[in-house]
Amino acid sequence: MMACLLEAPLRISVLSEVTATSRHYVDRLFDPDPQNVLQGVIDMKNAVIGNNKQKANLIVLGAVPRLLYLLQQSSSSLELRTECAVVLGSLAMGTENNIKSLVDCHIIPALLQGLLCSDLIFIEACLRCLRTVFISPVTPVQLLYTDPTVIPHLMSLLSRSQHTQEYITQIFAHCCKTPEHQTVLFNHGAIQNIAPLLISPSYKVRMQALKCFSVLAYENAQVSMTLVNVLVDGEQLSQVFVRMMQRDKPIEMQLTAAKCLTYMCRAGAISTDDGCVVLKTLPCLVRMCSKERLLEERVEGAETLAYLMEPDIELQRIASVTDHLVSMLADYFKYPSSVSAITDIKRLDHDLKHAHELRQAAFKLYASLGSNDEDIRKKITETENMMDRIVSGLSESSIKVRLAAVRCLHSLSRSVQQLRTSFHDHAVWKPLMKLLQNAPDEVLVMASSTLCNLLLEFSPSKEPILESGVIELLCSLTQSDSPALRVNGIWALMNMAFQADQKVKVEIVRALGTEQLFRLLSDPDVNVLMKTLGLLRNLLSTRPHIDQIMSSHGKQIMQAVTLILEGEHSIEVKEQTLCILANIADGNTAKELIMTNDDMLQKIKYYMGHSNVKLQLAATFCISNLIWNEEDGEELMTHGSQERQDKLREMGFVDILHKLTQASDPNLCDRAKTAMQQYLA
């Protein structure tokens, strides 16, 4: 009983004692005797090493502004200024909150100012602290670029020592986040200054220099093209990178060198069939996907490999037969921890928490592998439980996993065979529809692209999707601010309208509303316009449908056609519009809307004489359909067709057709001859 009573007061006194000793350290910084101040800073340095509680106490008690003041005072001795930089560096090694406090006290400008001193030991202390501050995620990297003199000065310090090289390259590697940053570093000679460091005797320097090149080259053609021509000690830079990917090098080095070559390849500086890509980079990245590797390495390896081969079918084919990659990726779902980490409890715990990153990386890589080749897609869907894994990926809590899973699904949905088999067997459309309910834009774009493929006429999922109320959903996509979503919404409706029943077509027109349909016909995005014209063409496909839709919306549709044919549009847009006109001309009652519209007939005449064959062909189609109509029946034939033929003859169409029978293009020539025969029939 006694022991319990004693314990509480003891604990309180220890805590106040810690704060008291901390206060004692801070008080000594204000001692009038410089020697006592120096000793105080040195004692403080020894007290905070490895002691986060002590660091937090000193920051709370206001040590930082005083240390920064002493660091900047010209009257302070060099030794004192250096010790201050060391203590600040140690405080920065604590928690993210410590770093926030330091940045709020304007530590960065103070240390950057310190770099103007000539003393190397002091410079290194300042750089070490700056490095620690900048690599923290809470520090705004922009602070490195605020003063334009900083970058060139850091470049000039690279030659001073291995320490300055290590810290400065590490700062650059961490603070190069945007194309603007890449340009600033490039313009200040980053490449020439950092390249020689790749053969430094210090591993840390080599590694940080390598990281610099990977962030500089990422999606940057200017940097990548320059790197190809750089020589390091007489050897081409790409060869230096190849050497760094050898199996005996540390994994971190192999992986970063592979990233450099990947980025140079994607930026067009190295061709995809170059030996250093096919024989070195690709196999190195595949090795990183093995379950021997740590989780971070497997994630980075798979994501980099996916990026490397994304645009290139040959690389996809090579990768798919390298080291059983497709089945190796299946382990990403089963074994979050590497074989080597099984005995390490802390590691296992970490890997379980981050297992979703592996799933995301695997989906990305599958998406990239299967984006072109039918056999690879088959191989992927036949991997154990693959479709189930994708389906459960679509409803994971991590947005990144959902996005990667839907990318993978989209890639596989490009296959007619997969749409007919595994997509149908697993009712993939259900979770996909769910995903479309309220997802962020980038997920919506991928999910709606996939839906477009599921709505193609040969897809067995088309029927159940139609019954699930998808039309409303797609119509709402066409109203999005994002052009990509508008395109996908209208594209899916276009696929849905292809050879559809009258019921479906009427429902599409009703749900979309004529106002929205015509708004889309004047959309600034040409892809939206093309798909909307495609939708109209599919809606106006069989005679009864043409007549029905034109009887209710004819006036507006003719108005839209006129606007497009008069506007500044591409050949493709005008061709598609003339095809719609040809469909209208094929209707029984609908064709009267053209026959009674002299302005439209003049336009058709103009396009028959156009310099572009595609437009001539489409316009000639219109006339063909206007002249003749088997459905007219015998009685009407004489009256209706005769009247039309007379009017078209008066307007000079027969002369034009006659001229076109001599056209150099065989298709146009045939089409004109057919039309002439219909005239004479």
NUGU-372323 format. One record per residue: residue in one letter; x, y, z of N, C-alpha, C in turn. Coordinates in steps of 0.1 Angstrom, whole numbers, plus 5000, padded with zeros to 4 digits. Example, Ala and Ser with C-alpha at 12.3 -4.5 7.8 and 13.67 -1.06 7.14 Angstrom:
! residues 2
A513249435078512349555078513249675078/S512849785071513749895071512950005079/
! end
This chain:
! residues 681
M500849885000500050005000500950135000/M501950125008502850245009503450274996/A503850174988504550194976503750274966/C502450244966501550314957501550464960/L501550494973501450634977502650714972/L503750644973505050714970505150744955/E504550654947504850664933504350794927/A503150834930502650954922503451084924/P503751124936504551244938505951244931/L506451124931507851104925507751134910/R506651084904506551104889506451254886/I505751324894505551474891506851544893/S507651514903508851584905509851554894/V509851434888510751404877510451494865/L509151504862508751584851509151724852/S508851784864509251924866510751944866/E511451834870512851844869513351854855/V512751774846513151774832512951914827/T511851974829511552114824512552204830/A512852184843513752284850515152274844/T515652144841516952134835516952194821/S515852174814515752234801515852384801/R515152444811515152584813516552634816/H517252554824518652584827519552594815/Y519252504805520052504792519752634785/V518452674784518152794777518652914783/D518552924797519053044804520553064801/R521352954800522752974797523053044784/L522153034774522353094761522353244762/F521853294774521753444775522853494785/D523853404788524953444797525753554791/P526153664799526953774793528353714788/D528853614794530253564791530153464779/P530753504767530653424755531153284758/Q532153264767532753134769531653044776/N530853104785529753024791528652984781/V528453084772527453054762527852934753/L529152934749529652824741529552694748/Q529952694761529852574769528352524771/G527552624772526052594773525552524761/V525952574749525552514736526052374735/I527352354739527952224738527152124747/D526852174759526152084769524752054763/M524152154757522852134751522852024740/K523952034732524151944721524151804727/N524951774737525051644743523751594750/A522951694754521751654761520651614752/V520651674740519451644730519751524721/I520951474720521251364711520351244715/G519551204705518651084707517551104718/N517351224722516351244733515251344728/N514151284722513051364716512351444726/K512151394738511451474748512251604751/Q513551584753514451704756514351804744/K514351754732514351844720513051924721/A511851854723510551924723510552024734/N511151994746511152094757511952214754/L513052194748513952314744513252404734/I512552334725511852414715510752504721/V509952434730508852504737509352614745/L510552594751511152704760511852814752/G511752804739512252924731513752914728/A514352794727515852794724516052834710/V515152804700515452814686515752964682/P514953064685515253194681516653244687/R516953204699518153244705519353184698/L519253044694520352984687520553044673/L519353074667519453144654520153274655/Y519853354665520453484667521953464669/L522353374677523853354680524453304667/L523753224659524353174646524653284636/Q523753394637523853494627524653614631/Q524953624645525753734650527153734645/S527653844639529053844634530053844646/S529553894657530453894669530653754675/S529753654672529853524677531153464671/S531853384679532953314674532553204664/L533453164655533153064645532752934652/E533452904663533152784670531752784675/L531352894681529952904687528952894675/R529152964664528152954653528052814648/T529152744647529152604642528352514652/E528652534665527952454675526452474675/C526052604672524652634671523952564659/A524752564648524152494636524052344639/V524952284647524952144650523752114659/V523452194669522352174678521052184670/L520952294662519752304654519552184645/G520652134639520552014631519951894639/S520451884652519951774661518451794664/L518051924667516651944670515751904658/A516351934646515551894634515451744632/M516351674638516251524637515051464645/G514351544652513251494660512051464652/T510851514657509651484651509251594640/E508151564633507751664623507351794629/N506851784641506451914648507651994651/N508851934654510052014656510352084644/I510352014632510652084620509752204617/K508452174619507452294617507952414625/S508252384638508652504647509952564641/L510852494637512152544631511852634619/V511052574610510652654598509952784601/D509052774611508352894615509253004621/C510352954626511353054632512253104621/H511953074608512853124597514253064597/I514352934600515652874601516252864587/I515452854576515952824563516752954558/P516153074558516953184553518253204561/A518153184575519253204583520453104579/L520152984577521152884573521652914559/L520752944550521252974536522253094537/Q521953194545522853304547524153264552/G524153164562525353104567526253044557/L525753004546526552934536527453034529/L527253164531528153264525529453274532/C529553214544530753214552531853134545/S533153154547534153084540534552954547/D534252944560534752834568533952704564/L534752604560534152474555533352404566/I533952394578533252314589531852384592/F531852514592530552584595529552554583/I530052564571529252544559528652404560/E529452304563528952164564527852154574/A528052224586527052214597525752274592/C525852384585524652454580523952364570/L524752304561524152214550523552094556/R524152034567523651914573522251944578/C522152064585520852094591519852124580/L520252204569519352234558518852104552/R519752004550519351874544518251814553/T518451804566517451744575516151814574/V516151944573514952024573514152004559/F514952004548514351994535513751854532/I514451754538513851624534512651584542/S512251674551510951644558509751684550/P508751594550507551624542506851754546/V507051804558506351924562506952054557/T508252044552508852164547508452204533/P508052324530507652364517508952374508/V509052284497510252284490510552424483/Q509452494481509552624473510552714480/L510752694494511652784501513052774496/L513352674488514752664482514852754471/Y513752794464513852864452513453014453/T513153054466512653194468513653294464/D514953274468516053364465516753304453/P516853374442517453324430518953294430/T519553354441521053334441521453204448/V520453144455520753024463521252904454/I520452874444520852754436522252764430/P522552874423523952884418525052884429/H524752934441525652924452525852784456/L524752714457524952564461525752494451/M525552524438526352454427527752484430/S528152604434529552634435530152574447/L529252534457529852464469530052314467/L529552264456529652114453531052064453/S531952154449533352114448534152114461/R533452164472534252184484534652064492/S533751964493534051844501533051734498/Q533351604502532351504500531051534508/H531251594519530051624527529151724520/T529751834514528851934507528251864495/Q528951774489528351704477527151614482/E527351544493526251454497525051534501/Y525251644509524051714514523351794503/I524151854494523551944484522751854474/T523351744470522651654460521351604467/Q521451574480520251524486519151634487/I519551754489518651864489517951874475/F518851874465518251884451517251774448/A517751654452516851534448515551544455/H515451604467514251614474513351734470/C514051834465513351964463512951984448/C513251884440512951894425511551824423/K510551904424509151844423508351884411/T508751984404507852034393508752054380/P508152064369508952104357509752234358/E509152334366509852454368511152434376/H511052354386512252314394513252254385/Q512852154377513852094368514552194359/T513752284354514352384345515352474353/V515052524365515952604372517252534375/L517152404379518352324382519152304369/F518452274358519152244346519852374341/N519152484342519752614337520952654345/H521052604357522252644366523252534365/G523252454355524352354353524352234361/A523052194366523052074375523751954368/I523451934355523951804349525451804349/Q526151914344527551914343528151904357/N527551974367528051974381527951844388/I526851774385526551654393527051524387/A527151524373527551404366528951344372/P529951424374531251364379531051294393/L529951334400529751274414529351124413/L528951084401528450944399529650844401/I530850894400531950804402532750844415/S532150914424532750954436533150834445/P534250844452534650734461533550704472/S532750804475531750784486530450734480/Y529950624486528650564481527550654483/K527450724494526350824497526350934486/V527450984482527451084472526951024458/R527450904455527050844442525550824442/M525050784453523650744454522750874453/Q523150984460522351104459522451164446/A523551154439523751214426522851134416/L522751004418521850924410520450964412/K520050984424518651024427518351164420/C519351254420519151374413518751354399/F519551264392519251244378517851184376/S517451104385516151044383515051144384/V515151244393514051344394514251454383/L515451474378515651574368515051514354/A515251384352514851334339513451294337/Y512751284349511351244348510451324339/E509851264329509051334319509651464314/N510951474313511651594308512551564296/A512051594284512851564272514151644272/Q514051764276515251854275516451794283/V516151754296517151694304517551564298/S516551474295516951344290517751344277/M517451434268518251444256519651494259/T519851574269521151624273521951504279/L521251434288521951324295522551224286/V521951194274522451094265523851124260/N524151254259525451294254526451324264/V526151304277527151334288528151224289/L529351264291530451164293530951174308/V531051064315531651074328532950994327/D534051064329535351004328535550924315/G535050984304535150914291534150804288/E533250784297532250684295530850744294/Q529950694285528650744283527850724296/L527050824299526250824311525350704312/S524750664301523850554301524550424305/Q525850414301526650304305526950304319/V527150424325527350434340526150374347/F524950424342523650374348523550224347/V523950164335523850024333524749954343/R525950004345526849944355526249944369/M525550054372524950064385523749964387/M523249904376522149804378522649664379/Q523949644380524449504381523949444395/R523849314394523249244406524049264419/D525349294418526149304430526049434437/K525349534430525149664436523949664446/P524049754455522849764464521549784457/I520449724462519149734455518749874452/E518949964462518550104461519250164448/M520450124446521250184435520750124422/Q520449994422519949924409518649984405/L517750004415516450054412516450194407/T517250284414517350424409517950444396/A518950354393519550364379518550324369/A517750214372516750174363515750274361/K515450354371514450464369515050574360/C516350604361516950704353516750664338/L517150534335517050484321515650474316/T514750444325513250434322512750574318/Y513150674326512650814323513250864310/M514550834308515250874295514550814283/C514150684285513550614274512150674271/R511350694282509950744280510050894275/A511150964277511151104272511751104258/G511950984252512350974238513850984236/A514650984246516151004245516850864241/I516150754246516750624243515650544236/S515950474226514850404219514450274227/T513150234225512650124233513349984229/D513949984217514649854214516149854217/D516549964223518049974227518349864237/G519549814236520049704245519949744259/C520249864262520349904277518849904283/V517849914274516449904279516049754279/V516149694268515649554267516449454275/L517749464275518549354281518949394295/K518849524299519349564312518249624321/T517649734316516649794325515449714328/L514849654317513649574319513849454328/P514949374326515149254335515449304349/C516149414351516449464364515149494372/L514249564365512949594371512049474374/V512149374365511449254368511949184381/R513349184382513949124394513349194407/M513049324406512649394418511249354422/C510549274413509149234416509149104424/S510349044426510348914432509948914447/K509448804452509048814466510148814476/E511448804470512548814479512748964483/R512249054475512449194478511549254488/L511949364494511149434504509949504497/L508949524505507649584500507949704492/E508749804497508949924490509549904476/E510549804476511249774464510249714453/R509449624458508449564449507449664443/V507049754452506149864447506749944437/E507949994440508650084431509050014418/G509449894419509849814408508749794398/A507549754403506349734395505849864389/E505849964396505350094391506250144380/T507550134382508550184372508450104359/L508249974361508149884349506949914342/A505849934349504549964342504750094334/Y505450194339505650314332506550294320/L507550214322508550194311507850134298/M506950034300506449964288505050014284/E504550104291503150154289502850174274/P503750254266503450274252503950174242/D504650064247505349984237505049834238/I504349794228503849654228504949554228/E506149584222507249484222507749464236/L507949574244508449564257507349484266/Q506049504263505049434270505249284268/R505449254255505649104252506849044259/I507949124258509149074264508949054279/A508349154286508249144300507349034304/S506249004296505348904300505948764300/V507048744293507748614293509048614301/T509248724309510548734316510248684331/D511048584335510948534349509548514354/H508548464346507248434351506648564358/L506748674352506348804358504848794362/V503948744352502548744355502148674368/S502848554370502448484383503248544394/M504348604392505148674403504248784409/L503448854400502648954405501448904413/A501048784411499948724418500348724433/D501648704436502148704450502048834456/Y501848944449501649074455500349074463/F499448984459498148984467498248884479/K499248794478499248694489500348714499/Y501448764495502548784505503048924505/P502449004515502849144515504349154520/S504849064529506149074533507148984525/S508349034524509348954516509748834524/V510248734517510648614524511648644534/S512548744531513648774541513148834554/A511948894553511548974565510648894575/I510448764572509448684580509848684595/T511048694598511448684613511348824620/D511048924612511049064618509649114621/I509249104633507849134637507449284633/K508449374636508149514632507849534617/R508749464610508649464595507249404590/L506949294596505649234592504449324595/D504549394606503449484610503349594599/H504549654596504649764586504049714573/D504449594569504049544556502549524555/L501949474566500549454566499849594564/K500349694571499749824569499849884555/H500949844548501149894535500849804523/A500149694527499949584516499049644505/H498249744508497449804497498349864486/E499549914490500449974480500849864470/L501049744475501449634466500349604456/R499149604461497949564453497849674442/Q498049794446497949904436498949894425/A500249864429501349844420501049724410/A500549614416500249504407499249534397/F498149604401497149634391497649724380/K498549824384499049914374499949834364/L500649744369501549664360500749574351/Y499749514357498849424348498249514337/A497749634341497149724332498049754320/S499349784324500349814314500649694305/L500849584311501149454304500049424294/G498849434298497749394289497149494280/S497749614279497149724272497049694257/N497749604251497749584237497549444232/D498149344239498349214233497249114239/E496549054230495448964233495948844242/D497048784238497548664245497948704260/I498548824261498948864275497648884283/R496648944278495348964285494848824290/K494848734281494348594284495148534296/K496448554295497348504305497048574319/I496748704318496448774331495048724337/T494048714328492748674334492748524338/E493648444333493748304337494548284350/T495248394354496048384367495048364378/E495448284388494448244399493648364404/N492348354404491448444410491548594405/M492148604394492448744390491248834389/M490148784382489048864381488348904394/D488448804404487848824417488648934424/R490048934422490849034428490549174423/I490349184410490049314404488749364410/V487749274410486349314415486449354429/S487249294438487349334451488149464452/G489149484443489949604442489049724439/L487949704432487149814428486349874440/S486249794451485549854463486449874475/E487749874473488649894484488550034490/S488950044502488850184508489950274502/S491050224498492050314493491750354479/I491650494477491250544464492350504453/K493550494457494650464447494450324442/V494050234451493850094447492650084438/R491550154441490350154432490750204418/L491550314418491950364405492750264397/A493750204404494650104397493849984392/A492849944401492049824397491149854385/V490649974384489750014373490650034360/R491850074362492750094351493049954345/C493249854354493549714350492349664342/L491149684348489949644342489749704328/H490049834327489949904314490849834303/S492049804308493049744299492549614293/L491949534302491449404298490149414290/S489449524292488149534285488349574271/R489549594267489849624252489849494244/S489549374251489649244244488249194242/V487849174229486549114226486348984233/Q487348904234487248774240486948784255/Q487748874262487548884276486148944279/L485649034271484349094273483248984272/R483548884263482548784261482648674271/T483848664278483948554288484148594302/S485348624306485548644321484748764326/F484648874318483848994322482448954325/H481848864317480448824318480348734330/D481248634331481248534342481248604356/H482048704357482148774370481248894372/A480348914363479449024364480149154368/V481249184361482149294365481349424364/W480349434356479649564354478949614367/K478649514377477949564389478849654398/P480049604402480949694410481349814402/L481449804389481849914380480750024381/M479449984380478350084381478350144395/K478650064405478750124419479850224420/L480950194414482050284414481750424408/L480850414398480550534390479550634398/Q479050584410478050664417478650794422/N479750784430480250914435481850894437/A482550894425483950874426484651004422/P485851024426486651144421486851134405/D487051244399487151254384488051144378/E489251124384490251034377489750894377/V489050854387488450724388487250714378/L486450824378485350824369485750814354/V486850884350487250874336487650734332/M488350664341488750524338487450434338/A486650454348485450364350484550384338/S484350504334483450534323484050484309/S485350494308485950434296485750284295/T485850224307485650074307484150044303/L483250124309481850104306481550124291/C482250214285482050224270482350094263/N483350024268483749894261482649784265/L482149794277481149694281479849714274/L479649834268478449864261478549834246/L479649784241479749744227478749634224/E478349634211477149544208477349394211/F478649354210478949204212479149174226/S479049274235479349244249478049194256/P478149074262476949014269476549104281/S477449194286477049274297476149384293/K475949414280475249524276473749524281/E473149414280471749404284471549434299/P472249364308472049394322472349534326/I473349594319473749734322472549824319/L471949794307470849884302469749884312/E469549764318468349754327468649814341/S469949854343470349904356470250054357/G469650114348469450264349470750344345/V471450284336472750354333472550474324/I471450484317471350604308471350734315/E470650744326470650864334472050904339/L472750794343474150824348475050874337/L474950824325475750864314475351004310/C474051034310473651164306474251274316/S474251234328474851334338476351354336/L477051244331478451264328478651364316/T477751364307477851464296477751604300/Q477351624312477251764317478451804326/S479451714326480651744335481451854330/D482251914339483252024334484451954328/S484651824330485851764325485551714311/P486351754301486051714287486151564286/A487151494293487251354292485951284297/L485351334307484051274312482951294302/R482951414296481851434286482051344274/V483251324270483551234259483051094262/N483451044274483150904278481650884279/G480950984285479450974287478750964273/I479151054264478551054251478950934243/W480250884244480750764237479950644241/A479750634255478950514260477550514254/L476950634253475550644248475650614233/M476650654226476850624212476950464210/N477750404218477850254217476450194220/M475750254230474550194234473450204223/A473550314216472550344205472850254192/F473950194192474350124179473450004178/Q472749994167471749884164470849854175/A470449964183469549944194468149944190/D467249894199465849894197465350034198/Q464250054191463650194191463450244206/K463050144215462750184229463950244235/V465150184233466350234239466750374233/K466550384220466850514214466050624219/V464750594220463750704225464150744239/E464550644247464950664261466150754262/I467150724253468350814253468050954249/V467250974239466851114235466051184246/R465151104253464451164264465351204275/A466251114279467051134291468051244289/L468651244277469651344274468951484272/G467751484266467051604263467651674251/T466851734243467351794230468251904233/E467951984244468752094247470252054249/Q470451954258471751904261472451844248/L471651774240472151714228472751824219/F472051944218472552044209473652124215/R473652124229474752194236476052114233/L475951984232477151894230477551914215/L476651944206476951964192477752094190/S477752184200478652304199479752304210/D480052184215481052164225482452214220/P483252284228484552334223485452214221/D485252104227486151984226485751904213/V486651884204486351824191485951674193/N486551604204486251464206484751454211/V484351554219482951544223482051564211/L482351664203481551684191481451564182/M482651494179482651374171481751264177/K481851244190481151134196479651164196/T479251294197477851334197477351314183/L478151344173477651314159477551164157/G478451094163478350944162477050894168/L476650954180475450914186474250944177/L474251064171473151104163473051014151/R474150974145474250884134473650744138/N473950704150473450574154471950584158/L471550694163470050714166469250714153/L469850774142469150784129469650674120/S469350544124469850444116468850364108/T467750324113466750244105465650334101/R465050304089464050404084462950444094/P462250354100461250394110461750484121/H463050454125463650534136463950674131/I464450674118464850804112463550894111/D462550834106461250914104460750954118/Q460750864127460150904140460951014147/I462251004147463051104154463051234147/M463051234133462951354126461651424126/S460551344129459251404129459151484142/S459851444153459751514165460851624167/H462051594161463251684164463851734151/G463151714140463751744127464251884125/K463451984130463852124128465252154134/Q465352104147466552134155467752064149/I467551934145468651854139469151924126/M468251964118468652024105469452154108/Q468952224118469652354122471052324127/A471252214135472552184140473452144128/V472952064119473652014107474152144099/T473252234097473652354090474752434097/L474652454110475652524117477052454116/I477052324117478352254116478952264102/L478052244092478552254078479052394074/E478552494081478952634078480152674087/G480352594098481452634108482852604104/E483752644112485252604110485452474116/H485252364109485452234115486352144106/S486852044112487751954105487051874095/I487751814086487251724075486451614082/E486951554093486351444100484951484105/V484851604111483651644117482551664105/K483051734095482051754083481651624077/E482551534075482251404069481151334077/Q481351334091480451264100479051334098/T479051464097477851544096477051514083/L477851504072477251464059476651324059/C477351234067476751094068475451094076/I475351184086474051204093472951244083/L473351344074472451394064472051284054/A472951204051472651084042471650994049/N471850974062470850884069469450954069/I469451084071468151154070467551144056/A468351154046467951144032467351004029/D467750904038467250764036465850744042/G465450834050464050814056463050834046/N461750794049460650814039460150954040/T459750994052459151124053460351224056/A461351174063462451264067463151334056/K463151264044463951324033463351454028/E462051464031461351594027461951714034/L462551694046463151804053464351854045/I464951774037466151814029465651874016/M464651804010464151843997463551983997/T462952014009462252144009463252254014/N464452214016465452314022466552344011/D466252444003467252473992468652503997/D468652574008469952604014470852484016/M470152374022470852254025471252184012/L470352184002470752123989471952193983/Q472052323984473152393979474452353986/K474352323999475552284007475952144002/I475052053999475351923994476151933981/K475652023973476152053959477652103961/Y477852193971479152243973480152133977/Y479652043986480551943991480851833980/M479951823971480151723960481351773951/G481551903951482651953943483851993952/H483851943964484951983973486251913969/S487351973974488651913971488951783978/N488251763989488451643997487551523993/V488151413989487351303984486351243994/K486751244007485851194017484551274018/L484651404017483451494017482651474004/Q483351453993482651433980481851303981/L482451203986481751073988480551083996/A480651144008479551154018478451244012/A478751344004477751433998477051353987/T477751273980477151203969476251093974/F476551043986475650943993474351013996/C474351134000473151214003472251213991/I472851253980472051263967471451133963/S472351033964471850893961470650863968/N470650883981469450853989468250933986/L468551063982467351153979466751113966/I467551063956466951033943466050913944/W466450813951465850683950465450633964/N464350563964463950503976463150383973/E463650253975462950133971461650133979/E461650183991460450174000459250253995/D459550343985458450433981457250353975/G457450233971456350153965456050203951/E455450113943455350143928454550273926/E453350293933452550403930453350533932/L453950543944454650663948455850693939/M456450583935457650593927457550703916/T456550683908456450773897456250923902/H455450943913455151073917456251133925/G456551073937457451133947458851143941/S459351023936460751023931460951113919/Q459851113911459951193898460151343902/E459251383911459351523915460751563920/R461251473929462551493935463651503924/Q463551403915464551393904464551523896/D463351573893463251693884463851813891/K463551823904464051933912465651933912/L466151813915467651793916468251823902/R467551783891468151803878468251953875/E467152023878467052173876468252243884/M468552183896469552253904471052213900/G471152133889472452103883473151973889/F472351893897473051783903473451673893/V472651663882472951553873474251583866/D474451713863475751753856476951713865/I476751743878477851723888478151573888/L477051493889477151343890477951293878/H477551353866478151303854479651333854/K479951453859481351483860482151393870/L481451353881482051263891482251123886/T481551083875481750943870483150933863/Q483751053861485151053855486151073866/A485751073879486651103890487851003891/S488951043896490150963897489950863908/D489250893918489050803930488050693926/P488450563927487550463922486250453930/N486250483943485050473951484050583947/L484550703945483750813942483150793928/C483950743919483550713906482350613906/D482450503913481450403914480150463920/R480350533931479150593938478350683928/A479050763920478450853911477750773900/K478350673895477750583885476450523890/T476450473902475250413908474150513909/A474450633913473450743914472850773900/M473750773890473250803877472250693872/Q472650573875471750463871470350473878/Q470450523891469150533898468250643891/Y468950743885468350853878467650793866/L468350713859467850663846466750553848/A466750493860465850373862464450413859/
! end
